[in-house]
Amino acid sequence: MKHITTFLSSILFIILLASCGGIRDMRVQVMRPALITVPQDIQSIAILNRSIPTAKGSLESMVSGEKPLQDKELSNECLRGLSETLFTSNRFVVKQVEYTMDASDPKSLTFGNVLDWATVDSICERLQVNGLLVLEYFDTDFTIFNPVGTAAQAVQGVLNGSQTSVEVTGTATASAGFRVYYAKKHIVSYEDHFRWKKVWRQRSTNAFEAMSKLIKRNQALMDVSYITGREFAMNIVPLYYWEPRDMYKGKKGEMAKGERQALSKDWEGALKTWTYVYETHGKAKIRAKAAFNMALCHEVLGNLDEAQKWASTSYVEGGKKPALHYSEIMDRRVREQARLKEQLGKEGPSQE
């Protein structure tokens, strides 16, 4: 038994040593390009709500008992989510048109005619902006799935002498149509539909109790309206995200020194240290680790082409899968950099 304990202790010690010289989890802040490219000449933009329906006595309003101002309130909530998200990016100077307009489609269910250019020019000139982002239509819906069947299930459970739990599901959906008007060239640079939905669930032994606990319809619609605006905004502006990265640890010497420099945010110092290791060390294994860490330094410092080069070098020198994976990540980031330059201008994103 003593021999087994000694053997297990040795194994644990070896694993501990290996982990000390292994890979450390890191995080890097990167800017991802917008999914929707707005011409980079549009540096300032005004937001207009042109989605107010004019059709009276619709079936939806009669059945749901909506208040007359609810359509306007929900569309404004959508634009609140949109504008608040746009303010988190330096892509646009954002201004709000202080009034709303009736939708071109009376029911505000689809795109109608484009806004006349005299109106676009007037708004852009008055607010001193390059473009106009218009919510052209907006529609919401809230549905509880099969409430009758759920209630029947609960009643049947009571009759059978069982108290089985039931789940009630409600879904709020918002459909929006957005256009971006480019005043200088009198073109619509973007036009598309955008849809978002959110599901709420409530479980109880009583179906009626579950439905009463389910989030109220009006609150659900307000929530999904805001989220719809926020999610659309995240598609038209480049935003920063935290992404996971690896960094090889150093057991001793210059590799360990470079690790300490990187952890203290001295990335330029770490780059010099690991460059020295790569240029002077005799073992390909250590050179590959140094090259890998050099790639990380270059990425943090914003030198993506160099990061791509050294990630590839690390894989060639050492043949390790993490290096191949990192090389693929850098290939993707270099491609994204080209899109960012198209969206932000020739200089591309600033490195902070």
Residue pairs with C-beta under 8 A, 6 or more apart in sequence:
20 249
20 251
21 249
21 250
21 251
22 248
22 249
23 246
23 247
23 248
23 249
23 322
24 246
24 247
24 248
24 249
24 259
25 244
25 245
25 246
26 244
26 245
26 246
26 247
26 262
26 296
27 242
27 243
27 244
27 245
28 242
28 243
28 245
28 296
28 299
28 300
29 240
29 241
29 242
29 243
30 240
30 241
30 242
30 243
30 333
31 238
31 239
31 240
31 241
31 340
31 349
32 238
32 239
32 240
32 241
32 336
33 238
33 336
33 339
33 340
33 343
34 91
34 235
34 236
34 237
34 238
34 239
34 343
35 235
35 236
36 190
36 192
36 235
36 236
37 339
37 342
37 343
38 45
38 131
38 180
38 189
38 190
38 236
38 343
39 131
39 182
39 189
40 342
40 343
40 344
40 345
41 130
41 182
41 184
42 92
42 130
42 131
42 180
42 182
42 189
43 92
43 93
43 130
44 92
44 93
44 94
44 95
44 128
44 129
44 130
44 131
45 86
45 92
45 93
45 94
45 95
45 129
45 130
45 131
45 132
45 133
45 180
46 94
46 95
46 96
46 97
46 123
46 124
46 127
46 129
46 131
46 132
46 133
47 79
47 82
47 83
47 86
47 94
47 95
47 96
47 97
47 133
47 134
47 135
48 97
48 100
48 101
48 123
48 132
48 133
48 134
48 135
49 72
49 75
49 76
49 79
49 97
49 100
49 101
49 135
50 100
50 101
50 102
50 103
50 104
50 115
50 134
50 135
50 136
51 71
51 75
51 100
51 103
51 108
51 135
51 136
51 137
51 138
51 176
51 177
52 71
52 72
52 75
52 100
52 101
52 102
52 103
52 108
53 71
53 102
53 103
53 105
53 106
53 107
53 108
54 102
54 103
54 106
55 106
55 107
58 107
60 66
60 141
64 142
64 217
70 218
70 221
71 108
71 138
72 100
73 222
74 138
74 140
74 174
74 221
74 222
74 225
75 100
75 135
75 138
75 225
76 100
77 222
77 225
77 226
77 229
78 135
78 138
78 174
78 176
78 225
78 226
78 228
78 229
79 96
79 135
79 229
80 226
80 229
81 225
81 226
81 227
81 228
81 229
81 230
81 231
81 233
82 133
82 135
82 229
82 230
82 232
82 233
83 94
83 96
83 229
83 233
84 230
85 229
85 230
85 233
85 234
85 237
86 92
86 94
86 233
86 237
87 94
88 239
89 237
89 238
89 239
91 236
91 237
91 238
91 343
91 344
92 237
93 129
95 127
95 129
97 123
97 127
103 112
103 136
103 137
104 111
104 112
104 113
104 114
104 115
104 136
104 137
105 111
105 112
105 136
105 137
108 137
108 138
108 139
109 137
109 139
109 175
110 137
110 177
111 136
111 137
111 177
111 179
111 191
112 136
112 137
114 179
114 181
114 188
115 132
115 134
115 179
115 181
117 183
117 186
120 132
120 181
120 183
120 186
121 183
123 129
123 132
124 130
124 131
124 132
124 183
129 183
130 182
130 183
130 184
131 180
131 181
131 182
131 183
131 189
132 180
132 181
132 183
133 178
133 179
133 180
133 181
134 178
134 179
134 180
134 181
135 176
135 177
135 178
136 177
136 178
136 179
137 175
137 176
137 177
138 174
138 175
138 176
138 177
138 225
139 174
139 175
139 176
140 172
140 173
140 174
140 175
140 221
140 224
140 225
141 172
141 173
142 170
142 171
142 172
142 173
142 217
142 220
142 221
143 170
143 171
143 173
144 168
144 169
144 170
144 211
144 214
145 168
145 169
145 170
145 171
147 168
147 207
147 211
150 166
150 167
150 168
150 207
150 210
150 211
151 207
151 208
153 164
153 166
153 207
154 164
154 166
154 205
154 206
154 207
154 208
157 163
157 164
157 166
163 205
164 205
165 203
165 204
165 205
166 203
166 204
166 205
166 206
166 207
166 210
167 201
167 202
167 203
167 210
168 201
168 202
168 203
168 204
168 207
168 210
168 211
168 214
169 199
169 200
169 201
170 199
170 200
170 201
170 202
170 214
170 215
170 217
170 220
171 197
171 198
171 199
171 200
172 197
172 198
172 200
172 217
172 220
172 221
172 223
172 224
173 195
173 196
173 197
173 224
174 195
174 196
174 197
174 221
174 224
174 225
174 227
174 228
175 193
175 194
175 195
176 193
176 194
176 195
176 228
176 229
176 232
177 191
177 192
177 193
177 194
178 190
178 191
178 192
178 194
178 232
179 188
179 190
179 191
180 188
180 189
180 190
180 191
180 236
181 187
181 188
181 189
182 188
182 189
190 236
194 228
194 231
194 232
194 235
195 228
196 224
196 227
196 228
196 231
197 224
198 220
198 223
198 224
198 227
200 214
200 215
200 220
202 210
202 211
202 213
202 214
203 210
204 210
204 213
215 223
238 340
238 343
238 344
238 349
245 296
245 299
245 326
246 292
246 296
246 322
246 326
247 259
247 262
247 292
247 293
247 296
248 255
248 259
248 289
248 290
248 292
248 293
249 255
249 256
249 259
250 256
250 257
250 258
250 259
254 273
254 274
254 276
254 277
255 274
255 277
255 286
255 289
255 290
257 273
258 270
258 273
258 274
258 277
258 290
258 293
259 270
259 293
261 267
261 269
261 270
261 273
262 270
262 293
262 296
262 297
267 297
267 300
267 301
268 297
268 301
270 293
270 297
271 294
271 297
271 298
271 301
274 290
274 291
274 293
274 294
274 297
275 290
275 294
277 286
277 287
277 290
278 287
278 290
278 291
278 294
281 287
281 290
284 317
284 318
285 318
287 317
287 318
288 313
288 314
288 315
288 317
288 318
288 319
288 320
288 323
289 314
289 318
291 310
291 311
291 313
291 314
291 317
291 323
292 310
292 311
292 314
292 318
292 322
292 323
292 326
294 310
295 306
295 307
295 308
295 309
295 310
295 311
295 313
295 314
295 326
295 330
296 307
296 326
298 304
298 306
298 307
298 310
299 307
299 330
299 333
301 351
302 351
304 330
304 333
304 334
304 337
305 334
307 330
307 333
308 327
308 330
308 331
308 333
308 334
311 323
311 326
311 327
311 329
311 330
312 327
314 320
314 323
314 326
314 327
315 323
315 324
315 327
337 348
337 349
340 348
340 349
341 347
341 348
